[in-house]
Amino acid sequence: MKFLMFFFPLFFPNFCRAAETIKHCKRIVVIGTSGSGKTTLANEIAKVLDTQVIDLDDLYWLPEWSPKDQDLFLKDVEKAVQAPSWVIAGNQGKARHLIWPKADCIIWLDFPLSTCLWRVFKRSCFNIWNHTPICNGNYDSLSREFSKDSIVLWVLNTHAERKKKLEACFQNPQPDTLYLRLSSPAEVKEVVDAIHLQLDGL
């Protein structure tokens, strides 16, 4: 551990500076295309910082994959973000105006399309095989994955446009907010490791 604490800042100075800021953040948003690992990273950060995770998919979806009425969804988001601290996982551009102004850190998992496709494919196979509840108690299925609602098809159709929109947001940052753009799972691991080291007394 002492070896890591000494050499990590030498090899990853930018991530260490980001981690130094993140460890003091109270409200963090994790965004990115499906399959980028938003929920996984949000849970990891929340565990380290001892705060709650708010998954926007859990707020948005009703049973049988029915989307919640937009006004009701926005009210639920508005109520959730009143908490003193949280890590939010999810995009939901329609709720961005309620979330981002309250955030002191926004992390974008900007992974290549191929990475996201492979990850959602593996995740879907795992969820179908294990009958894992997702998105507020819904379930993935083979029939869903071979329909217009397929998450793989969703990633294919939205990856480029989402990247374009998020790039525009990152080019016009709000003041007093840390913007962190991570381009690979390896970079995510480096940031998480840096946060752990910071909290261990680096």
Rosetta constraint file for C-alpha pairs under 8 A:
AtomPair CA 1 CA 5 HARMONIC 6.15 0.50
AtomPair CA 2 CA 6 HARMONIC 6.23 0.50
AtomPair CA 3 CA 7 HARMONIC 6.27 0.50
AtomPair CA 4 CA 8 HARMONIC 5.39 0.50
AtomPair CA 5 CA 9 HARMONIC 7.39 0.50
AtomPair CA 5 CA 197 HARMONIC 6.39 0.50
AtomPair CA 5 CA 202 HARMONIC 6.04 0.50
AtomPair CA 6 CA 10 HARMONIC 7.70 0.50
AtomPair CA 7 CA 11 HARMONIC 6.67 0.50
AtomPair CA 8 CA 12 HARMONIC 5.93 0.50
AtomPair CA 8 CA 13 HARMONIC 7.64 0.50
AtomPair CA 8 CA 16 HARMONIC 7.86 0.50
AtomPair CA 8 CA 194 HARMONIC 7.60 0.50
AtomPair CA 9 CA 13 HARMONIC 4.71 0.50
AtomPair CA 9 CA 16 HARMONIC 5.92 0.50
AtomPair CA 12 CA 16 HARMONIC 6.24 0.50
AtomPair CA 12 CA 190 HARMONIC 7.71 0.50
AtomPair CA 13 CA 17 HARMONIC 6.22 0.50
AtomPair CA 14 CA 18 HARMONIC 6.23 0.50
AtomPair CA 15 CA 19 HARMONIC 5.96 0.50
AtomPair CA 15 CA 190 HARMONIC 6.97 0.50
AtomPair CA 15 CA 191 HARMONIC 5.46 0.50
AtomPair CA 15 CA 194 HARMONIC 6.64 0.50
AtomPair CA 16 CA 20 HARMONIC 6.09 0.50
AtomPair CA 16 CA 191 HARMONIC 7.19 0.50
AtomPair CA 16 CA 194 HARMONIC 5.46 0.50
AtomPair CA 16 CA 195 HARMONIC 7.46 0.50
AtomPair CA 16 CA 198 HARMONIC 7.76 0.50
AtomPair CA 17 CA 21 HARMONIC 6.54 0.50
AtomPair CA 18 CA 22 HARMONIC 6.09 0.50
AtomPair CA 18 CA 178 HARMONIC 7.90 0.50
AtomPair CA 18 CA 180 HARMONIC 7.66 0.50
AtomPair CA 18 CA 191 HARMONIC 7.61 0.50
AtomPair CA 19 CA 23 HARMONIC 6.06 0.50
AtomPair CA 19 CA 191 HARMONIC 6.35 0.50
AtomPair CA 19 CA 192 HARMONIC 7.75 0.50
AtomPair CA 19 CA 194 HARMONIC 5.72 0.50
AtomPair CA 19 CA 195 HARMONIC 4.80 0.50
AtomPair CA 19 CA 198 HARMONIC 6.87 0.50
AtomPair CA 20 CA 24 HARMONIC 7.22 0.50
AtomPair CA 20 CA 195 HARMONIC 7.02 0.50
AtomPair CA 20 CA 198 HARMONIC 6.34 0.50
AtomPair CA 21 CA 25 HARMONIC 6.65 0.50
AtomPair CA 21 CA 178 HARMONIC 7.70 0.50
AtomPair CA 22 CA 105 HARMONIC 6.97 0.50
AtomPair CA 22 CA 195 HARMONIC 7.41 0.50
AtomPair CA 23 CA 49 HARMONIC 6.82 0.50
AtomPair CA 23 CA 195 HARMONIC 6.55 0.50
AtomPair CA 23 CA 198 HARMONIC 7.57 0.50
AtomPair CA 23 CA 199 HARMONIC 7.30 0.50
AtomPair CA 25 CA 104 HARMONIC 6.05 0.50
AtomPair CA 25 CA 105 HARMONIC 6.70 0.50
AtomPair CA 26 CA 84 HARMONIC 7.02 0.50
AtomPair CA 26 CA 85 HARMONIC 4.63 0.50
AtomPair CA 26 CA 86 HARMONIC 6.37 0.50
AtomPair CA 26 CA 103 HARMONIC 7.83 0.50
AtomPair CA 26 CA 104 HARMONIC 6.97 0.50
AtomPair CA 27 CA 84 HARMONIC 7.70 0.50
AtomPair CA 27 CA 85 HARMONIC 5.16 0.50
AtomPair CA 27 CA 86 HARMONIC 5.00 0.50
AtomPair CA 27 CA 87 HARMONIC 5.85 0.50
AtomPair CA 27 CA 88 HARMONIC 7.83 0.50
AtomPair CA 27 CA 102 HARMONIC 7.03 0.50
AtomPair CA 27 CA 103 HARMONIC 4.87 0.50
AtomPair CA 27 CA 104 HARMONIC 5.66 0.50
AtomPair CA 27 CA 105 HARMONIC 6.63 0.50
AtomPair CA 28 CA 86 HARMONIC 6.41 0.50
AtomPair CA 28 CA 87 HARMONIC 4.67 0.50
AtomPair CA 28 CA 88 HARMONIC 6.22 0.50
AtomPair CA 28 CA 103 HARMONIC 5.62 0.50
AtomPair CA 28 CA 104 HARMONIC 6.21 0.50
AtomPair CA 28 CA 105 HARMONIC 4.78 0.50
AtomPair CA 28 CA 106 HARMONIC 5.83 0.50
AtomPair CA 28 CA 107 HARMONIC 7.56 0.50
AtomPair CA 29 CA 87 HARMONIC 5.74 0.50
AtomPair CA 29 CA 88 HARMONIC 4.76 0.50
AtomPair CA 29 CA 89 HARMONIC 6.14 0.50
AtomPair CA 29 CA 90 HARMONIC 7.73 0.50
AtomPair CA 29 CA 100 HARMONIC 7.50 0.50
AtomPair CA 29 CA 103 HARMONIC 6.65 0.50
AtomPair CA 29 CA 105 HARMONIC 6.31 0.50
AtomPair CA 29 CA 106 HARMONIC 4.74 0.50
AtomPair CA 29 CA 107 HARMONIC 6.08 0.50
AtomPair CA 30 CA 38 HARMONIC 5.68 0.50
AtomPair CA 30 CA 39 HARMONIC 7.87 0.50
AtomPair CA 30 CA 41 HARMONIC 7.61 0.50
AtomPair CA 30 CA 42 HARMONIC 6.45 0.50
AtomPair CA 30 CA 87 HARMONIC 7.36 0.50
AtomPair CA 30 CA 88 HARMONIC 6.08 0.50
AtomPair CA 30 CA 89 HARMONIC 4.94 0.50
AtomPair CA 30 CA 90 HARMONIC 6.41 0.50
AtomPair CA 30 CA 106 HARMONIC 6.04 0.50
AtomPair CA 30 CA 107 HARMONIC 4.81 0.50
AtomPair CA 30 CA 108 HARMONIC 6.02 0.50
AtomPair CA 30 CA 109 HARMONIC 7.39 0.50
AtomPair CA 31 CA 38 HARMONIC 6.13 0.50
AtomPair CA 31 CA 89 HARMONIC 6.31 0.50
AtomPair CA 31 CA 90 HARMONIC 5.35 0.50
AtomPair CA 31 CA 91 HARMONIC 5.45 0.50
AtomPair CA 31 CA 106 HARMONIC 7.54 0.50
AtomPair CA 31 CA 107 HARMONIC 6.21 0.50
AtomPair CA 31 CA 108 HARMONIC 4.92 0.50
AtomPair CA 31 CA 109 HARMONIC 6.19 0.50
AtomPair CA 32 CA 36 HARMONIC 6.03 0.50
AtomPair CA 32 CA 37 HARMONIC 7.97 0.50
AtomPair CA 32 CA 38 HARMONIC 6.61 0.50
AtomPair CA 32 CA 90 HARMONIC 7.31 0.50
AtomPair CA 32 CA 91 HARMONIC 6.82 0.50
AtomPair CA 32 CA 108 HARMONIC 5.57 0.50
AtomPair CA 32 CA 109 HARMONIC 4.87 0.50
AtomPair CA 32 CA 110 HARMONIC 6.06 0.50
AtomPair CA 32 CA 111 HARMONIC 7.89 0.50
AtomPair CA 33 CA 109 HARMONIC 7.54 0.50
AtomPair CA 33 CA 110 HARMONIC 7.53 0.50
AtomPair CA 33 CA 111 HARMONIC 7.84 0.50
AtomPair CA 33 CA 116 HARMONIC 7.11 0.50
AtomPair CA 33 CA 155 HARMONIC 6.85 0.50
AtomPair CA 33 CA 158 HARMONIC 7.84 0.50
AtomPair CA 33 CA 159 HARMONIC 6.15 0.50
AtomPair CA 33 CA 162 HARMONIC 7.25 0.50
AtomPair CA 34 CA 38 HARMONIC 7.84 0.50
AtomPair CA 34 CA 116 HARMONIC 6.65 0.50
AtomPair CA 34 CA 120 HARMONIC 6.96 0.50
AtomPair CA 34 CA 151 HARMONIC 7.76 0.50
AtomPair CA 34 CA 155 HARMONIC 6.31 0.50
AtomPair CA 35 CA 115 HARMONIC 7.76 0.50
AtomPair CA 35 CA 116 HARMONIC 4.56 0.50
AtomPair CA 35 CA 117 HARMONIC 6.78 0.50
AtomPair CA 35 CA 118 HARMONIC 7.89 0.50
AtomPair CA 35 CA 119 HARMONIC 5.16 0.50
AtomPair CA 35 CA 120 HARMONIC 4.78 0.50
AtomPair CA 35 CA 123 HARMONIC 7.96 0.50
AtomPair CA 36 CA 109 HARMONIC 6.05 0.50
AtomPair CA 36 CA 110 HARMONIC 7.51 0.50
AtomPair CA 36 CA 111 HARMONIC 6.32 0.50
AtomPair CA 36 CA 115 HARMONIC 7.61 0.50
AtomPair CA 36 CA 116 HARMONIC 5.49 0.50
AtomPair CA 36 CA 119 HARMONIC 7.36 0.50
AtomPair CA 37 CA 41 HARMONIC 6.12 0.50
AtomPair CA 37 CA 109 HARMONIC 7.60 0.50
AtomPair CA 38 CA 42 HARMONIC 6.00 0.50
AtomPair CA 38 CA 89 HARMONIC 5.52 0.50
AtomPair CA 38 CA 90 HARMONIC 6.72 0.50
AtomPair CA 38 CA 109 HARMONIC 7.26 0.50
AtomPair CA 39 CA 43 HARMONIC 6.04 0.50
AtomPair CA 39 CA 55 HARMONIC 7.06 0.50
AtomPair CA 39 CA 89 HARMONIC 5.40 0.50
AtomPair CA 39 CA 90 HARMONIC 7.64 0.50
AtomPair CA 40 CA 44 HARMONIC 6.25 0.50
AtomPair CA 41 CA 45 HARMONIC 6.13 0.50
AtomPair CA 41 CA 188 HARMONIC 7.92 0.50
AtomPair CA 42 CA 46 HARMONIC 5.98 0.50
AtomPair CA 42 CA 53 HARMONIC 6.53 0.50
AtomPair CA 42 CA 87 HARMONIC 5.83 0.50
AtomPair CA 42 CA 88 HARMONIC 6.75 0.50
AtomPair CA 42 CA 89 HARMONIC 5.95 0.50
AtomPair CA 43 CA 47 HARMONIC 6.01 0.50
AtomPair CA 43 CA 53 HARMONIC 6.29 0.50
AtomPair CA 43 CA 87 HARMONIC 7.83 0.50
AtomPair CA 44 CA 48 HARMONIC 6.35 0.50
AtomPair CA 44 CA 192 HARMONIC 7.80 0.50
AtomPair CA 45 CA 49 HARMONIC 6.04 0.50
AtomPair CA 45 CA 87 HARMONIC 7.49 0.50
AtomPair CA 45 CA 192 HARMONIC 7.37 0.50
AtomPair CA 46 CA 50 HARMONIC 5.48 0.50
AtomPair CA 46 CA 51 HARMONIC 4.91 0.50
AtomPair CA 46 CA 52 HARMONIC 5.90 0.50
AtomPair CA 46 CA 53 HARMONIC 6.26 0.50
AtomPair CA 46 CA 86 HARMONIC 7.32 0.50
AtomPair CA 46 CA 87 HARMONIC 6.12 0.50
AtomPair CA 47 CA 51 HARMONIC 6.61 0.50
AtomPair CA 48 CA 196 HARMONIC 7.24 0.50
AtomPair CA 51 CA 85 HARMONIC 6.34 0.50
AtomPair CA 51 CA 86 HARMONIC 5.67 0.50
AtomPair CA 51 CA 87 HARMONIC 7.27 0.50
AtomPair CA 52 CA 85 HARMONIC 7.20 0.50
AtomPair CA 52 CA 86 HARMONIC 5.01 0.50
AtomPair CA 52 CA 87 HARMONIC 6.28 0.50
AtomPair CA 53 CA 86 HARMONIC 5.80 0.50
AtomPair CA 53 CA 87 HARMONIC 4.87 0.50
AtomPair CA 53 CA 88 HARMONIC 5.79 0.50
AtomPair CA 53 CA 89 HARMONIC 7.32 0.50
AtomPair CA 54 CA 58 HARMONIC 7.98 0.50
AtomPair CA 54 CA 80 HARMONIC 7.64 0.50
AtomPair CA 54 CA 86 HARMONIC 6.86 0.50
AtomPair CA 54 CA 87 HARMONIC 6.16 0.50
AtomPair CA 54 CA 88 HARMONIC 4.68 0.50
AtomPair CA 54 CA 89 HARMONIC 6.28 0.50
AtomPair CA 55 CA 59 HARMONIC 6.86 0.50
AtomPair CA 55 CA 88 HARMONIC 5.86 0.50
AtomPair CA 55 CA 89 HARMONIC 4.92 0.50
AtomPair CA 55 CA 90 HARMONIC 6.30 0.50
AtomPair CA 56 CA 60 HARMONIC 6.06 0.50
AtomPair CA 56 CA 77 HARMONIC 7.89 0.50
AtomPair CA 56 CA 88 HARMONIC 7.11 0.50
AtomPair CA 56 CA 89 HARMONIC 6.21 0.50
AtomPair CA 56 CA 90 HARMONIC 5.29 0.50
AtomPair CA 56 CA 91 HARMONIC 7.50 0.50
AtomPair CA 56 CA 92 HARMONIC 7.19 0.50
AtomPair CA 57 CA 61 HARMONIC 5.98 0.50
AtomPair CA 57 CA 90 HARMONIC 6.86 0.50
AtomPair CA 57 CA 135 HARMONIC 5.20 0.50
AtomPair CA 57 CA 136 HARMONIC 7.15 0.50
AtomPair CA 58 CA 134 HARMONIC 7.95 0.50
AtomPair CA 58 CA 135 HARMONIC 4.69 0.50
AtomPair CA 58 CA 136 HARMONIC 4.38 0.50
AtomPair CA 59 CA 68 HARMONIC 7.98 0.50
AtomPair CA 59 CA 73 HARMONIC 6.61 0.50
AtomPair CA 59 CA 76 HARMONIC 7.02 0.50
AtomPair CA 59 CA 77 HARMONIC 7.39 0.50
AtomPair CA 59 CA 136 HARMONIC 7.22 0.50
AtomPair CA 60 CA 67 HARMONIC 5.96 0.50
AtomPair CA 60 CA 68 HARMONIC 5.45 0.50
AtomPair CA 60 CA 73 HARMONIC 5.98 0.50
AtomPair CA 61 CA 65 HARMONIC 5.96 0.50
AtomPair CA 61 CA 66 HARMONIC 5.87 0.50
AtomPair CA 61 CA 67 HARMONIC 4.81 0.50
AtomPair CA 61 CA 68 HARMONIC 5.77 0.50
AtomPair CA 61 CA 135 HARMONIC 6.16 0.50
AtomPair CA 61 CA 136 HARMONIC 6.22 0.50
AtomPair CA 62 CA 66 HARMONIC 4.99 0.50
AtomPair CA 62 CA 67 HARMONIC 5.84 0.50
AtomPair CA 62 CA 68 HARMONIC 6.00 0.50
AtomPair CA 62 CA 136 HARMONIC 6.71 0.50
AtomPair CA 62 CA 138 HARMONIC 7.88 0.50
AtomPair CA 63 CA 136 HARMONIC 7.30 0.50
AtomPair CA 63 CA 137 HARMONIC 6.70 0.50
AtomPair CA 63 CA 138 HARMONIC 5.94 0.50
AtomPair CA 64 CA 138 HARMONIC 6.32 0.50
AtomPair CA 65 CA 138 HARMONIC 6.39 0.50
AtomPair CA 68 CA 72 HARMONIC 6.83 0.50
AtomPair CA 68 CA 73 HARMONIC 5.95 0.50
AtomPair CA 69 CA 73 HARMONIC 6.06 0.50
AtomPair CA 70 CA 74 HARMONIC 6.10 0.50
AtomPair CA 71 CA 75 HARMONIC 6.22 0.50
AtomPair CA 72 CA 76 HARMONIC 6.22 0.50
AtomPair CA 73 CA 77 HARMONIC 6.25 0.50
AtomPair CA 74 CA 78 HARMONIC 6.01 0.50
AtomPair CA 74 CA 95 HARMONIC 6.25 0.50
AtomPair CA 75 CA 79 HARMONIC 6.16 0.50
AtomPair CA 76 CA 80 HARMONIC 6.14 0.50
AtomPair CA 77 CA 81 HARMONIC 6.21 0.50
AtomPair CA 77 CA 95 HARMONIC 7.23 0.50
AtomPair CA 77 CA 98 HARMONIC 7.36 0.50
AtomPair CA 77 CA 99 HARMONIC 7.86 0.50
AtomPair CA 78 CA 82 HARMONIC 6.75 0.50
AtomPair CA 78 CA 98 HARMONIC 6.21 0.50
AtomPair CA 78 CA 99 HARMONIC 7.81 0.50
AtomPair CA 79 CA 83 HARMONIC 7.89 0.50
AtomPair CA 81 CA 86 HARMONIC 7.65 0.50
AtomPair CA 81 CA 98 HARMONIC 7.80 0.50
AtomPair CA 81 CA 99 HARMONIC 6.70 0.50
AtomPair CA 81 CA 102 HARMONIC 7.66 0.50
AtomPair CA 91 CA 96 HARMONIC 7.65 0.50
AtomPair CA 92 CA 96 HARMONIC 6.74 0.50
AtomPair CA 95 CA 99 HARMONIC 6.54 0.50
AtomPair CA 96 CA 100 HARMONIC 5.66 0.50
AtomPair CA 97 CA 101 HARMONIC 6.69 0.50
AtomPair CA 98 CA 102 HARMONIC 7.45 0.50
AtomPair CA 99 CA 103 HARMONIC 6.54 0.50
AtomPair CA 100 CA 106 HARMONIC 7.76 0.50
AtomPair CA 101 CA 174 HARMONIC 7.53 0.50
AtomPair CA 103 CA 177 HARMONIC 6.92 0.50
AtomPair CA 104 CA 176 HARMONIC 6.73 0.50
AtomPair CA 104 CA 177 HARMONIC 4.51 0.50
AtomPair CA 104 CA 178 HARMONIC 6.13 0.50
AtomPair CA 105 CA 177 HARMONIC 5.37 0.50
AtomPair CA 105 CA 178 HARMONIC 4.52 0.50
AtomPair CA 105 CA 179 HARMONIC 5.99 0.50
AtomPair CA 105 CA 180 HARMONIC 7.65 0.50
AtomPair CA 106 CA 177 HARMONIC 7.34 0.50
AtomPair CA 106 CA 178 HARMONIC 6.20 0.50
AtomPair CA 106 CA 179 HARMONIC 5.03 0.50
AtomPair CA 106 CA 180 HARMONIC 6.24 0.50
AtomPair CA 107 CA 179 HARMONIC 6.08 0.50
AtomPair CA 107 CA 180 HARMONIC 4.74 0.50
AtomPair CA 107 CA 181 HARMONIC 5.92 0.50
AtomPair CA 107 CA 182 HARMONIC 7.42 0.50
AtomPair CA 108 CA 179 HARMONIC 7.81 0.50
AtomPair CA 108 CA 180 HARMONIC 6.16 0.50
AtomPair CA 108 CA 181 HARMONIC 4.77 0.50
AtomPair CA 108 CA 182 HARMONIC 6.13 0.50
AtomPair CA 109 CA 181 HARMONIC 6.23 0.50
AtomPair CA 109 CA 182 HARMONIC 5.10 0.50
AtomPair CA 109 CA 183 HARMONIC 6.24 0.50
AtomPair CA 109 CA 184 HARMONIC 7.50 0.50
AtomPair CA 110 CA 163 HARMONIC 7.40 0.50
AtomPair CA 110 CA 181 HARMONIC 6.51 0.50
AtomPair CA 110 CA 182 HARMONIC 5.76 0.50
AtomPair CA 110 CA 183 HARMONIC 4.86 0.50
AtomPair CA 110 CA 184 HARMONIC 7.27 0.50
AtomPair CA 111 CA 115 HARMONIC 6.40 0.50
AtomPair CA 111 CA 116 HARMONIC 6.68 0.50
AtomPair CA 111 CA 182 HARMONIC 7.52 0.50
AtomPair CA 111 CA 183 HARMONIC 5.03 0.50
AtomPair CA 111 CA 184 HARMONIC 5.55 0.50
AtomPair CA 111 CA 185 HARMONIC 7.86 0.50
AtomPair CA 112 CA 116 HARMONIC 6.56 0.50
AtomPair CA 112 CA 183 HARMONIC 7.62 0.50
AtomPair CA 112 CA 184 HARMONIC 7.91 0.50
AtomPair CA 113 CA 117 HARMONIC 6.09 0.50
AtomPair CA 113 CA 155 HARMONIC 7.77 0.50
AtomPair CA 113 CA 156 HARMONIC 7.57 0.50
AtomPair CA 113 CA 159 HARMONIC 6.63 0.50
AtomPair CA 114 CA 118 HARMONIC 6.19 0.50
AtomPair CA 115 CA 119 HARMONIC 6.18 0.50
AtomPair CA 116 CA 120 HARMONIC 6.12 0.50
AtomPair CA 116 CA 155 HARMONIC 7.41 0.50
AtomPair CA 117 CA 121 HARMONIC 6.09 0.50
AtomPair CA 117 CA 152 HARMONIC 6.20 0.50
AtomPair CA 117 CA 155 HARMONIC 6.76 0.50
AtomPair CA 117 CA 156 HARMONIC 7.63 0.50
AtomPair CA 118 CA 122 HARMONIC 6.24 0.50
AtomPair CA 119 CA 123 HARMONIC 6.02 0.50
AtomPair CA 120 CA 124 HARMONIC 5.87 0.50
AtomPair CA 120 CA 151 HARMONIC 7.03 0.50
AtomPair CA 120 CA 152 HARMONIC 6.44 0.50
AtomPair CA 121 CA 125 HARMONIC 6.25 0.50
AtomPair CA 121 CA 152 HARMONIC 6.67 0.50
AtomPair CA 122 CA 126 HARMONIC 6.19 0.50
AtomPair CA 123 CA 127 HARMONIC 6.06 0.50
AtomPair CA 124 CA 128 HARMONIC 5.97 0.50
AtomPair CA 124 CA 140 HARMONIC 6.75 0.50
AtomPair CA 125 CA 129 HARMONIC 6.02 0.50
AtomPair CA 126 CA 130 HARMONIC 5.99 0.50
AtomPair CA 126 CA 132 HARMONIC 7.88 0.50
AtomPair CA 127 CA 131 HARMONIC 5.45 0.50
AtomPair CA 127 CA 132 HARMONIC 4.77 0.50
AtomPair CA 127 CA 133 HARMONIC 7.57 0.50
AtomPair CA 127 CA 139 HARMONIC 7.58 0.50
AtomPair CA 127 CA 140 HARMONIC 6.36 0.50
AtomPair CA 128 CA 132 HARMONIC 6.80 0.50
AtomPair CA 128 CA 139 HARMONIC 7.48 0.50
AtomPair CA 128 CA 140 HARMONIC 5.58 0.50
AtomPair CA 128 CA 141 HARMONIC 5.47 0.50
AtomPair CA 128 CA 142 HARMONIC 7.17 0.50
AtomPair CA 131 CA 139 HARMONIC 6.67 0.50
AtomPair CA 131 CA 140 HARMONIC 7.52 0.50
AtomPair CA 132 CA 139 HARMONIC 6.46 0.50
AtomPair CA 132 CA 140 HARMONIC 7.78 0.50
AtomPair CA 133 CA 137 HARMONIC 4.88 0.50
AtomPair CA 133 CA 138 HARMONIC 5.41 0.50
AtomPair CA 133 CA 139 HARMONIC 5.16 0.50
AtomPair CA 133 CA 140 HARMONIC 7.88 0.50
AtomPair CA 134 CA 138 HARMONIC 5.17 0.50
AtomPair CA 134 CA 139 HARMONIC 5.87 0.50
AtomPair CA 134 CA 140 HARMONIC 7.64 0.50
AtomPair CA 135 CA 139 HARMONIC 7.94 0.50
AtomPair CA 140 CA 144 HARMONIC 6.60 0.50
AtomPair CA 140 CA 145 HARMONIC 7.52 0.50
AtomPair CA 141 CA 145 HARMONIC 6.27 0.50
AtomPair CA 142 CA 146 HARMONIC 6.22 0.50
AtomPair CA 143 CA 147 HARMONIC 6.35 0.50
AtomPair CA 144 CA 148 HARMONIC 7.68 0.50
AtomPair CA 144 CA 149 HARMONIC 6.01 0.50
AtomPair CA 144 CA 150 HARMONIC 5.69 0.50
AtomPair CA 145 CA 149 HARMONIC 6.75 0.50
AtomPair CA 145 CA 150 HARMONIC 4.15 0.50
AtomPair CA 145 CA 151 HARMONIC 6.66 0.50
AtomPair CA 145 CA 152 HARMONIC 7.40 0.50
AtomPair CA 146 CA 150 HARMONIC 6.09 0.50
AtomPair CA 148 CA 153 HARMONIC 7.18 0.50
AtomPair CA 149 CA 153 HARMONIC 7.31 0.50
AtomPair CA 149 CA 154 HARMONIC 7.12 0.50
AtomPair CA 150 CA 154 HARMONIC 6.20 0.50
AtomPair CA 151 CA 155 HARMONIC 6.20 0.50
AtomPair CA 152 CA 156 HARMONIC 6.34 0.50
AtomPair CA 153 CA 157 HARMONIC 6.15 0.50
AtomPair CA 154 CA 158 HARMONIC 6.02 0.50
AtomPair CA 155 CA 159 HARMONIC 5.48 0.50
AtomPair CA 158 CA 162 HARMONIC 5.86 0.50
AtomPair CA 159 CA 163 HARMONIC 6.15 0.50
AtomPair CA 160 CA 164 HARMONIC 6.30 0.50
AtomPair CA 161 CA 165 HARMONIC 6.31 0.50
AtomPair CA 162 CA 166 HARMONIC 6.10 0.50
AtomPair CA 163 CA 167 HARMONIC 6.01 0.50
AtomPair CA 164 CA 168 HARMONIC 6.46 0.50
AtomPair CA 165 CA 169 HARMONIC 6.45 0.50
AtomPair CA 166 CA 170 HARMONIC 6.13 0.50
AtomPair CA 167 CA 171 HARMONIC 6.17 0.50
AtomPair CA 168 CA 172 HARMONIC 6.61 0.50
AtomPair CA 169 CA 173 HARMONIC 6.43 0.50
AtomPair CA 170 CA 179 HARMONIC 7.16 0.50
AtomPair CA 173 CA 177 HARMONIC 7.52 0.50
AtomPair CA 173 CA 179 HARMONIC 7.48 0.50
AtomPair CA 182 CA 187 HARMONIC 5.91 0.50
AtomPair CA 182 CA 188 HARMONIC 6.37 0.50
AtomPair CA 183 CA 187 HARMONIC 6.66 0.50
AtomPair CA 184 CA 188 HARMONIC 6.61 0.50
AtomPair CA 185 CA 189 HARMONIC 6.28 0.50
AtomPair CA 186 CA 190 HARMONIC 6.29 0.50
AtomPair CA 187 CA 191 HARMONIC 6.30 0.50
AtomPair CA 188 CA 192 HARMONIC 6.24 0.50
AtomPair CA 189 CA 193 HARMONIC 5.97 0.50
AtomPair CA 190 CA 194 HARMONIC 6.03 0.50
AtomPair CA 191 CA 195 HARMONIC 6.21 0.50
AtomPair CA 192 CA 196 HARMONIC 6.32 0.50
AtomPair CA 193 CA 197 HARMONIC 6.23 0.50
AtomPair CA 194 CA 198 HARMONIC 6.06 0.50
AtomPair CA 195 CA 199 HARMONIC 6.22 0.50
AtomPair CA 196 CA 200 HARMONIC 6.13 0.50
AtomPair CA 197 CA 201 HARMONIC 6.52 0.50
AtomPair CA 197 CA 202 HARMONIC 5.67 0.50
AtomPair CA 198 CA 202 HARMONIC 4.65 0.50
